[in-house]
Amino acid sequence: MTLPKVLVLGGGPDSEREVSLLSSQGVADALTRAGHQVRREVIDRIGVDELRALGGDVIFPVLHGPWGEGGPMQDVLAKVGKAYVGCASAAARMAMDKMGSKMAAARVGVPTLPAVVLNAKDDEPPVGIPCVVKPVHEGSSVGVHICTTRERWDGAMIAVAEARRQSPLRVNMVEQAVVSPREVTVGVLDGTALPVIEIASAVEFYDYEAKYNRDDTRYVVNPELPAGLTQVLQQRALAVAKAIGVRHLCRVDFLIDKAGDAWFLEINTMPGFTSHSLLPMAANAVGLDFAALTSKLVQMALRDQE
């Protein structure tokens, strides 16, 4: 059987471009090992005609961030008319919007922490301290500030003001923080929840460096959790993914507080595919190695081609 030719896209215009370059190379290498003919292209923004001219039977857009993962790229993909891996544009936009995804979680009964859109004119933390200030439409912990004291809040407001001068359209939110949480994630593959993975960061906050560059972050597959919580986390991940309309794959992140309550944090519709990435790690735990995982995603794209 001749396997489909795959066009793998990496790069993009977003702040997570460097991660996308690593992820896309990882996907291209894995698909090549699986026997596919692969063309990897590094892009910035791209139009319909330019993308169509690059060929391929299936497009695998390994892009992270608001343009590449959050809807605009998916608009282009839909117009090209080829099978592609990942969400359609409506679900991609909802998932990239942290406030929108929290509302979707709440609608289906999944607990999520109190949060509001940041009013830059407000001098007081609207959900109290401790809190977290972060962009509504970014990933990989870009622009996140953990405010455990009033001094940290004041520092965060200075940093947010500076960031808005550089990116005037950036919207931030303020979310109530969990003190000393356990952070866990659940991958979802084709409507099936993968094993829970706990992220044990060696630093206070699982930031960009801890995600992609540090080697002292520990990842525990199937961690020991309070009785029944593993199943609850998997059920909640599936519920949020379904509420948003996720297709093919996603990763859903949760925080567990000292009482053992789990809170939905965010959802990623094109998780990383680097050596540190969690969805491939979870898939491997159920016998699906990197090459088999990427090839399975290509087959899903062909199956669901609109």
C-alpha positions in Angstrom: 0.0 0.0 0.0 1.3 3.4 -0.9 1.3 5.8 2.0 0.0 9.4 1.5 2.6 12.1 0.9 2.7 14.5 3.8 3.5 18.2 3.8 4.7 19.2 7.3 4.6 22.9 8.2 6.7 24.5 10.9 7.7 28.0 12.0 4.9 30.5 11.8 4.8 34.1 12.9 4.0 33.5 16.6 6.2 33.7 19.7 6.4 29.9 19.8 8.1 29.7 16.4 11.3 28.1 17.8 9.3 25.3 19.4 7.4 24.8 16.2 10.6 24.4 14.3 11.6 21.6 16.7 8.2 20.0 16.7 7.8 20.0 12.9 11.3 18.5 12.5 10.3 15.8 15.0 7.1 15.1 13.1 8.8 15.0 9.7 11.5 12.6 11.0 8.8 10.3 12.6 6.7 10.2 9.4 9.8 9.4 7.4 10.5 6.5 9.7 6.9 5.4 9.3 7.4 5.1 5.5 5.8 8.3 4.3 7.2 10.6 1.7 7.6 13.9 3.6 8.2 17.5 2.6 8.9 19.9 5.5 8.5 23.6 4.9 9.3 26.4 7.2 6.8 29.2 6.8 5.8 32.6 8.3 2.3 33.4 7.3 1.1 31.7 4.1 -1.7 32.1 1.6 -4.0 29.6 -0.1 -2.3 29.6 -3.5 1.2 29.4 -2.0 0.2 26.5 0.3 -1.6 24.6 -2.4 1.5 24.8 -4.6 3.6 23.0 -2.0 1.9 19.7 -2.8 1.3 16.8 -0.5 -1.8 14.6 0.0 -2.1 15.6 3.7 -1.0 18.7 5.5 0.4 18.4 9.0 0.6 22.0 10.4 2.9 21.7 13.4 2.4 25.3 14.4 2.0 26.7 17.9 0.5 30.0 18.9 -2.5 32.3 18.0 -2.0 32.5 14.2 -0.8 29.0 13.5 -2.9 27.1 16.1 -5.6 29.5 16.9 -7.7 29.8 13.7 -6.1 31.9 11.0 -4.0 29.0 9.7 -7.0 26.7 9.8 -9.0 29.2 7.7 -6.3 28.8 5.0 -6.2 25.1 5.3 -9.9 24.8 4.8 -9.7 26.8 1.6 -6.9 24.7 0.2 -9.2 21.7 0.2 -6.8 19.0 1.3 -6.9 16.8 4.3 -5.1 18.3 7.3 -4.3 17.2 10.9 -5.9 19.1 13.7 -8.9 21.2 14.5 -11.1 23.2 12.2 -11.0 27.0 12.7 -13.9 27.4 15.1 -12.6 24.9 17.6 -9.0 26.2 17.2 -10.1 29.7 18.1 -12.1 28.6 21.1 -9.2 26.5 22.4 -6.7 29.3 22.0 -8.9 31.7 23.9 -8.2 30.9 27.5 -11.3 32.7 28.7 -13.5 31.1 26.1 -12.2 27.6 26.8 -12.8 28.1 30.6 -16.4 29.1 29.8 -16.7 25.9 27.6 -15.4 23.8 30.5 -17.8 25.4 33.0 -20.7 24.8 30.6 -20.1 21.0 30.8 -19.5 21.0 34.6 -15.7 20.9 34.6 -14.4 23.0 37.5 -12.2 25.9 36.5 -10.7 28.7 38.7 -12.2 32.2 38.9 -10.8 34.5 36.2 -11.5 37.9 34.6 -10.1 39.8 31.7 -7.5 42.3 33.0 -8.5 45.9 33.2 -5.2 47.8 32.8 -6.7 50.7 34.7 -7.4 48.6 37.8 -4.8 48.9 40.5 -6.1 46.0 42.6 -5.8 42.3 41.8 -9.5 41.5 40.9 -9.4 37.9 42.2 -7.0 38.5 45.1 -3.5 37.3 45.8 -2.2 34.8 44.9 -3.1 35.1 41.2 -1.7 34.5 37.8 -1.6 37.1 35.0 -1.3 35.8 31.5 -2.2 36.5 27.9 -5.5 35.2 26.7 -4.2 34.1 23.3 -0.7 32.7 23.9 0.7 29.3 24.8 4.0 27.8 26.2 3.7 30.0 29.2 4.6 33.1 27.2 3.9 36.3 29.2 2.8 34.5 32.4 3.3 36.1 35.8 2.8 34.3 39.1 1.8 36.9 41.7 2.2 35.6 45.2 2.7 39.0 46.8 1.6 42.6 46.1 5.1 43.4 45.0 4.9 40.7 42.3 1.6 42.0 41.2 3.0 45.5 40.8 5.9 44.0 38.8 3.6 42.1 36.6 1.6 45.2 35.8 4.8 47.0 34.7 5.7 44.0 32.5 2.2 43.8 31.1 2.2 47.5 30.2 5.6 47.1 28.4 4.4 44.1 26.5 1.3 45.9 25.4 3.4 48.7 24.0 5.0 46.1 21.8 1.8 44.2 21.1 -1.1 46.6 21.5 -3.7 44.0 20.6 -2.6 41.6 23.4 -5.4 40.9 25.9 -4.5 39.6 29.4 -6.5 37.8 32.0 -6.1 37.4 35.8 -6.8 33.9 37.3 -7.0 32.8 40.9 -3.9 30.8 41.7 -3.6 27.4 43.4 -0.9 27.4 46.1 1.7 24.6 45.6 -0.4 22.7 43.1 0.3 19.4 41.4 0.2 20.0 37.6 -1.1 17.2 35.4 -2.0 16.8 31.8 -4.2 14.4 29.8 -3.7 13.8 26.1 -6.7 13.1 24.0 -6.3 11.1 20.7 -9.2 10.6 18.4 -11.7 10.8 21.3 -9.8 8.6 23.6 -8.1 9.8 26.8 -4.5 8.8 27.2 -2.7 8.2 30.5 -2.4 11.1 33.0 1.1 12.6 33.2 2.3 14.6 36.2 4.7 17.5 35.6 7.1 17.9 38.4 9.1 21.1 37.7 12.3 21.7 39.5 11.5 25.5 39.6 8.6 27.4 41.0 6.7 27.6 37.7 6.6 25.3 34.7 7.7 28.1 32.3 9.0 28.1 28.8 12.5 27.1 29.9 11.2 24.2 32.0 9.0 23.1 29.1 11.7 23.0 26.4 15.2 23.7 27.6 15.7 22.4 31.1 16.5 18.7 31.8 15.5 18.7 35.4 11.8 18.6 34.9 10.4 15.2 35.8 7.4 13.6 34.0 5.5 10.8 35.8 3.2 8.7 33.6 0.2 7.3 35.5 1.1 9.1 38.8 -0.3 8.0 42.1 -3.4 10.1 42.7 -6.3 10.1 45.1 -8.7 7.2 44.5 -10.8 7.8 41.3 -9.1 11.0 40.4 -7.3 9.5 37.3 -10.7 8.6 35.8 -12.2 12.0 36.7 -9.3 13.8 35.0 -9.7 11.7 31.8 -13.5 12.2 31.8 -13.1 15.9 32.2 -10.5 16.1 29.5 -12.8 14.3 27.1 -15.7 16.6 28.1 -13.8 19.8 27.5 -12.4 18.5 24.2 -16.0 17.6 23.0 -17.4 20.9 24.2 -14.9 22.8 22.2 -15.2 20.5 19.1 -11.6 19.3 19.1 -10.6 17.0 16.2 -7.8 14.4 16.2 -5.7 15.5 19.1 -5.3 17.8 22.1 -3.7 18.0 25.5 -5.8 19.2 28.5 -4.0 20.6 31.5 -5.2 20.6 35.1 -4.0 21.8 38.5 -4.7 19.7 41.6 -4.9 21.6 44.9 -4.0 20.3 48.4 -7.6 19.1 49.0 -7.3 16.9 45.9 -9.7 19.0 43.8 -8.7 19.2 40.1 -9.2 22.5 38.2 -9.2 22.8 34.4 -6.3 25.1 33.3 -6.2 25.2 29.5 -6.3 23.1 26.3 -3.8 22.8 23.5 -5.0 21.6 20.1 -1.5 21.2 18.6 0.7 20.0 21.5 4.4 19.9 21.1 6.2 17.1 19.3 9.7 17.7 20.8 11.9 15.4 23.0 10.2 17.0 26.0 6.6 16.8 24.7 3.8 15.1 26.7 1.3 13.8 24.2 3.9 11.6 22.4 5.0 10.5 25.8 1.5 9.5 26.8 0.9 7.8 23.5 4.1 5.8 23.9 2.8 4.6 27.3 -0.1 2.8 25.5 2.2 1.3 22.8 2.0 4.0 20.1 5.5 5.2 19.4 6.3 8.6 17.8 6.3 7.2 14.2 3.1 5.3 14.7 1.4 8.3 16.4 2.2 10.7 13.6 1.2 8.2 10.9 -2.1 7.6 12.8 -2.8 11.3 12.8 -2.3 11.5 9.0 -4.8 8.6 8.6 -7.3 10.5 10.8 -6.9 13.6 8.6 -7.7 11.5 5.4 -10.7 9.9 7.1 -12.1 13.3 8.2 -11.4 15.3 5.0 -14.3 17.7 4.4 
